[in-house]
């Protein structure tokens, strides 16, 4: 009866709603784990395949693949028949096949995970933390750029020829690097009178002076040194301190100055200018380092003078007059003009007068002179052959233009004007040629003999 009941239980299982298990399979369940613990014999239960102690349970040695005394037992050699042992073996076979299928599904998934893990590592390796400072404004960023040029392009940072990039464009980047962009700013610099355009990356006037190497100590700067320089730049006038020597009134003064002109430097030396005082260099010129400036004391005055303006002489030919004869038809007279001169002394030494102004007081009048072109006769009957040279030597010393002290007589033979004109002469006898004077003297001799020359007439025959 008990056997039948056992067989009945083995075949049909425990009554519905019970949790009965054979004593050799029942395990101890933890507290609270009694709900839904029943599993049919044909379902897979965890641990059924290789639980510890199975090798000692009846039927374990009959499972296919078990190592028996004679070696592994094949599945065909397993005991036949139904029962609980057969059911367990069938379940284990199904579980083995399921594990193989699960393994086949897990292998591709593991490969995908490994691939993604490798890609993430490469992704993280190319990401770099960089500190980028643009025109003094720093910021941290992450980038995949390989070099400085690529980084600036990615960040939209443009730069030109006058900008400074550190490190230089094209330099490779590593995580933790610092990249700085310093924009150039144009400066219209007038340094000690010389104008030029320069570029600086400094943000202030003081920084620009240091960057340009300008000696700022004691210098004049046209704007505040702390003034910021925008991207548009600025105009800057700088005068450095220089040594200038001033010589005035017999004294020498050497000063340090940043004056813009020589005149300003002279005033800083305590030298006062008066009147027309001047210097050895232009008063408005820029004082150079080491320059010597001499101050000249000038005393000025004016002088007015009057002088004659000579007249011009116009000569006209006259065929009625003998050759060599000139007659003044209209006498000329000089004009008068007034000249104003500037006189000055420099450090006590007189200078050449400088003409300031000319004023004409009277215009000159031209003189008109008639010039004879008629051939002069040389022979007079009764007078030829006399010693006229001896008479001329006695009367005038042989000089055609001689005039006696009283101004009454003139020429070689000392004619008075009235006698001269009665003989056909014109003008004054001393203005006529020697041959004409001799010809007229012969005519006078033909008329009156030697009586016109009472003292020297005897020389004619001597």
QUICORLIN-V930040 format. One record per backbone hydrogen bond with DSSP energy under -1.0 kcal/mol. NH is the residue of the N-H (numbers start at 1). CO is the residue of the C=O. E is the energy in kcal/mol with one decimal. If there is no record, write none. Layout:
nh->(NH	NH)
co->(CO	CO)
e->(E	E)
//
This chain:
nh->(5	6	7	8	9	10	11	12	13	18	25	26	33	43	48	54	56	57	60	63	65	66	68	71	73	77	78	87	88	89	90	91	92	93	94	95	96	97	98	99	100	101	102	103	104	105	106	107	109	110	111	112	113	114	115	116	117	118	119	120	121	122	123	124	125	126	128	130	131	132	133	134	135	137	139	141	143	148	151	152	153	154	155	157	163	164	166	171	173	176	177	179	180	181	182	185	187	188	189	189	190	191	192	194	196	198	200	205	206	208	209	210	211	212	214	219	220	222	227	229	233	234	236	238	239	242	244	245	246	247	248	251	253	255	257	262	263	265	266	267	268	269	270	271	277	278	280	285	290	291	293	295	296	299	301	303	305	307	309	314	316	318	321	323	325	327	329	330	333	335	336	337	338	339	340	341	342	343	345	346	347	349	351	354	356	357	359	361	362	365	367	368	369	370	371	372	373	374	383	384	386	387	388	391	392	393	394	395	396	398	402	404	407	410	411	415	420	421	422	423	424	425	431	432	437	438	439	440	441	442	443	444	445	446	447	448	449	451	453	457	459	460	461)
co->(1	2	3	4	5	6	7	8	9	15	22	22	30	40	45	51	53	54	57	60	73	63	71	68	66	74	75	83	84	85	86	87	88	89	90	91	92	93	94	95	96	97	98	99	100	101	102	103	105	106	107	108	109	110	111	112	113	114	115	116	117	118	119	120	121	122	143	141	177	139	179	137	181	134	132	130	128	171	147	148	149	150	151	152	160	182	180	168	146	129	174	131	166	133	164	200	198	234	187	196	236	194	238	191	189	187	185	227	225	204	205	206	207	208	209	216	239	237	224	203	230	186	188	190	220	257	255	291	253	293	251	248	246	244	242	285	283	261	262	263	264	265	267	266	274	296	294	282	243	288	245	247	278	345	343	341	339	337	335	367	369	371	318	374	322	370	368	368	365	309	362	307	359	305	357	303	354	301	299	349	297	346	344	342	340	340	338	336	336	333	312	330	314	327	316	325	318	321	380	380	383	460	386	387	388	389	390	391	392	392	399	409	404	415	402	410	416	417	418	419	421	420	428	429	433	434	435	436	437	438	439	440	441	442	443	444	445	448	450	453	456	457	458)
e->(-2.5	-2.6	-3.1	-2.9	-2.8	-2.8	-2.1	-2.7	-2.2	-1.8	-1.5	-1.9	-1.9	-1.5	-1.9	-1.8	-1.4	-1.5	-1.8	-1.6	-3.3	-2.1	-2.2	-1.5	-2.1	-1.2	-1.3	-1.7	-2.2	-2.0	-2.2	-2.1	-2.4	-2.1	-2.0	-2.4	-2.2	-2.0	-2.1	-2.4	-1.9	-1.8	-2.5	-2.5	-2.1	-1.7	-2.1	-1.8	-1.0	-2.6	-2.1	-2.3	-2.4	-2.5	-2.4	-2.8	-2.5	-2.2	-2.5	-2.5	-1.8	-2.1	-2.6	-2.7	-2.3	-1.6	-2.4	-2.9	-2.2	-2.6	-3.0	-2.1	-3.5	-1.3	-1.2	-2.3	-2.2	-2.0	-2.2	-2.5	-2.1	-2.5	-2.0	-2.8	-1.3	-3.0	-2.5	-1.9	-2.3	-3.6	-1.9	-2.7	-3.1	-3.2	-3.1	-2.7	-3.0	-2.2	-1.2	-2.0	-2.8	-2.5	-2.6	-1.8	-2.3	-2.5	-1.9	-1.9	-2.7	-2.2	-2.3	-2.0	-2.6	-2.5	-2.5	-2.0	-2.9	-2.0	-1.3	-3.2	-1.8	-1.3	-2.6	-2.9	-2.4	-3.2	-2.4	-2.8	-4.1	-3.0	-2.2	-2.0	-3.1	-2.7	-2.8	-1.7	-2.2	-1.8	-2.5	-2.0	-2.0	-1.4	-1.5	-1.8	-2.4	-2.1	-1.7	-1.3	-3.3	-1.9	-3.2	-3.3	-3.2	-2.4	-3.6	-2.6	-3.2	-2.4	-3.0	-3.9	-3.4	-3.8	-1.4	-4.4	-2.0	-2.9	-1.7	-1.8	-1.3	-2.9	-2.0	-2.6	-4.4	-3.9	-2.9	-3.5	-3.4	-3.3	-2.3	-2.8	-3.0	-1.7	-2.5	-2.5	-3.3	-1.5	-3.0	-2.3	-2.4	-3.1	-2.9	-2.5	-2.9	-4.1	-3.5	-3.9	-1.5	-3.3	-2.4	-1.1	-1.1	-2.7	-1.7	-1.4	-2.4	-2.3	-1.6	-2.4	-2.8	-1.6	-1.3	-2.3	-1.9	-2.1	-2.7	-2.2	-2.4	-2.1	-1.6	-1.1	-1.5	-2.1	-1.2	-1.4	-2.2	-2.2	-2.4	-2.6	-1.9	-2.0	-1.8	-2.3	-2.1	-2.4	-1.4	-2.8	-2.3	-1.0	-1.6	-2.7	-1.9	-1.7	-1.1)
//
